[in-house]
Amino acid sequence: IDTVTRLYEGTALERVFADSLGMLVLGGIFFFCKWWMTRKLNKWYLIGYGALALANLASVQIARTAAWDRVASLLLR
């Protein structure tokens, strides 16, 4: 994952996805491989993948706010 992360280090992709882009790309590759082998879309995989991607996007954006800094400082006391 570190090797993949270094490919987009310092770009807009890093600001949006942080270190999780490699995981999301790998999940997308797995989805397309499964679709190619079965020729059927797996709706539950898509729902789970979409939820994972949205949770990742939300957590990355929230983690960069001052509000999260306050919450984290309370948790670390």
C-alpha positions in Angstrom: 0.0 0.0 0.0 2.9 2.4 0.7 4.1 2.0 -2.8 0.7 2.8 -4.2 0.3 5.8 -1.9 3.7 7.2 -3.0 2.3 7.3 -6.6 -0.2 10.0 -5.8 1.6 11.7 -2.8 1.2 15.5 -2.9 -1.7 15.4 -5.4 -5.4 16.2 -5.1 -6.1 12.5 -4.8 -4.2 12.4 -1.5 -6.2 15.3 -0.1 -9.5 13.6 -1.0 -8.7 9.9 -0.2 -5.6 10.1 2.1 -4.0 6.6 2.4 -7.1 4.7 1.3 -7.1 5.1 -2.4 -5.0 1.9 -2.9 -7.6 -0.1 -0.9 -10.5 1.5 -3.0 -8.7 0.8 -6.3 -8.1 -2.8 -5.2 -11.7 -3.2 -4.2 -12.7 -1.9 -7.7 -10.4 -4.3 -9.4 -11.9 -7.2 -7.4 -15.4 -6.0 -8.4 -14.5 -5.9 -12.1 -12.8 -9.3 -12.0 -15.9 -10.9 -10.4 -18.2 -9.2 -12.9 -16.0 -10.3 -15.8 -16.0 -13.9 -14.6 -19.7 -14.2 -13.8 -21.1 -11.5 -16.1 -23.5 -10.5 -13.3 -23.3 -7.3 -11.2 -23.2 -8.1 -7.5 -25.5 -5.5 -6.0 -24.4 -6.3 -2.4 -20.8 -5.8 -3.3 -21.6 -2.5 -4.9 -23.6 -1.4 -1.9 -20.8 -2.3 0.5 -18.1 -0.8 -1.7 -20.1 2.4 -2.0 -20.6 2.6 1.8 -16.9 2.0 2.3 -16.0 4.7 -0.2 -18.4 7.2 1.4 -17.3 6.4 4.9 -13.7 6.9 3.8 -14.4 10.2 2.1 -16.3 11.5 5.1 -13.7 10.4 7.7 -10.9 11.9 5.7 -12.7 15.3 5.5 -13.8 15.3 9.1 -10.3 14.3 10.3 -9.0 17.6 8.9 -11.3 19.9 10.9 -10.7 21.8 14.1 -13.7 20.1 15.6 -12.1 16.7 15.2 -8.9 18.0 16.8 -10.9 18.9 19.8 -12.6 15.5 20.0 -9.3 13.7 19.5 -7.7 15.8 22.3 -10.5 14.8 24.6 -10.1 11.1 23.7 -6.4 11.2 24.4 -6.6 12.7 27.8 
